[in-house]
């Protein structure tokens, strides 16, 4: 191996100002405590590396250490909400990393450092969505001050209003869980599948609560079992959401809701 020029073995100069400024921006100031040179690379530059190579390596080490220690300066909950709305509007496959960066205001490194991957971010966004939506549904269907049928009527009204509030390019964006069920049906996604199954179980449970309450107060007289009626109502809502995405107007959705309510008294 050829010997390095003798001048390279002299004492290494101070780091170039542009590198020190860059490292300072990461570390909080020109007086920040930066990592010491690597073992064996003390005041003299390595025997076979020029000063430029040496200090470039030093800067990379600074950047790595300081970025790892740097505290988050963004609201993770807000980022998750923004990502959820992006996936909701575009779907999983059509949402790019750039879309997520623009929606959240975060850089790629911040997204991947926080959420690990697009798939992980989607799973967490979907989980957030199901928690929010199930809480709203439960608040209506478990409201003891209303007869069972009126609870279901109130839920239909909430859903129809929502279809005309959350829109993309003039059309409803539907329900994220329904959209995900359709989009990812052909893929093997065990974590997402398990999440959707838990979500379905919770929704069916709140529907059963309302149906059983209606049976007790007389507002629901259908002889079909509570489980069957719960699944029927869930299917009706799924159909309403898909119809809204296809362009159905408010009058059409309201007619579907009234027909479903009529079925509860037959």
C-alpha positions, 0 to 999 in steps of 0.5 A, spaced: 500 500 500 502 506 498 504 511 503 500 517 504 503 524 503 507 526 509 503 532 510 497 528 511 500 526 517 501 532 520 496 535 526 489 535 523 486 542 522 480 545 525 473 542 521 472 546 515 467 552 517 461 549 513 461 543 516 461 545 523 456 550 521 452 544 519 453 540 525 451 546 529 444 546 526 443 539 528 446 540 535 443 547 537 449 552 536 457 552 534 458 551 541 455 544 541 459 538 544 460 534 538 463 527 538 470 526 539 474 523 533 474 516 532 479 512 537 486 512 534 484 519 530 486 524 535 489 530 534 493 527 528 489 525 521 489 518 520 495 516 517 492 514 510 486 519 510 487 526 508 484 532 512 478 533 507 476 525 508 477 525 515 473 531 517 467 529 512 467 523 516 467 527 523 461 531 520 457 524 518 458 522 525 456 528 528 449 528 524 448 521 526 449 522 533 445 529 534 439 526 529 438 520 534 438 525 540 434 530 537 427 531 541 421 531 536 418 537 535 412 535 532 405 533 534 405 525 533 397 525 534 396 531 529 401 527 524 397 521 525 390 525 523 393 528 517 395 521 515 389 518 516 385 523 512 390 522 506 389 514 506 381 515 507 381 520 501 386 516 496 386 509 499 393 505 501 396 503 494 395 510 491 398 514 497 405 516 496 410 517 501 410 524 498 403 525 499 404 523 507 410 528 507 405 534 504 399 532 509 403 531 515 408 537 514 414 532 515 420 530 512 421 523 509 426 521 515 421 524 520 415 519 518 420 513 517 423 514 524 416 515 527 412 510 524 417 505 521 414 504 514 408 506 510 404 500 512 405 501 520 403 508 519 397 506 515 395 501 520 396 506 526 391 511 522 386 505 521 386 504 528 385 511 530 379 512 525 376 505 528 377 508 535 374 515 533 368 512 529 366 507 534 366 512 540 361 516 536 357 510 534 357 507 541 355 514 544 348 514 540 347 507 540 348 506 547 344 512 549 339 510 554 335 516 554 332 514 547 328 508 544 332 503 541 329 505 534 331 512 535 338 511 536 339 507 530 335 513 526 340 518 529 346 514 527 343 514 520 342 521 520 349 522 523 352 518 517 348 521 512 350 528 514 358 525 514 357 523 507 356 530 505 361 533 509 367 529 508 368 529 500 374 529 495 373 532 488 365 533 490 364 526 492 364 522 498 370 518 500 366 513 504 368 509 510 375 508 511 374 501 514 369 499 508 374 502 503 380 498 506 376 491 506 375 492 499 382 494 497 386 490 501 381 483 500 386 480 495 392 481 500 395 477 506 395 483 511 394 479 518 395 485 522 390 489 518 385 483 518 385 482 525 384 490 526 378 490 521 375 484 525 375 487 532 372 493 529 366 489 526 365 486 533 365 492 536 360 495 531 356 489 531 356 489 539 353 496 539 348 495 534 345 489 538 345 493 544 340 498 540 336 492 538 335 489 544 333 496 547 328 497 542 325 490 543 324 492 550 321 498 549 317 496 543 320 500 538 323 494 534 318 489 533 322 484 528 322 477 530 329 476 527 334 475 532 338 481 535 345 478 531 341 478 524 339 485 525 345 487 527 349 484 521 343 487 517 344 494 519 351 494 518 350 491 511 345 497 510 350 502 512 356 499 508 351 500 502 349 507 504 357 509 504 358 505 497 352 509 494 354 515 496 361 514 493 358 513 487 354 519 487 347 518 490 344 524 493 341 525 500 334 523 498 336 517 496 340 515 502 335 517 507 330 513 503 335 507 504 335 509 511 327 509 512 327 502 509 332 499 514 328 502 519 321 499 517 324 493 516 325 493 524 318 493 525 316 487 521 
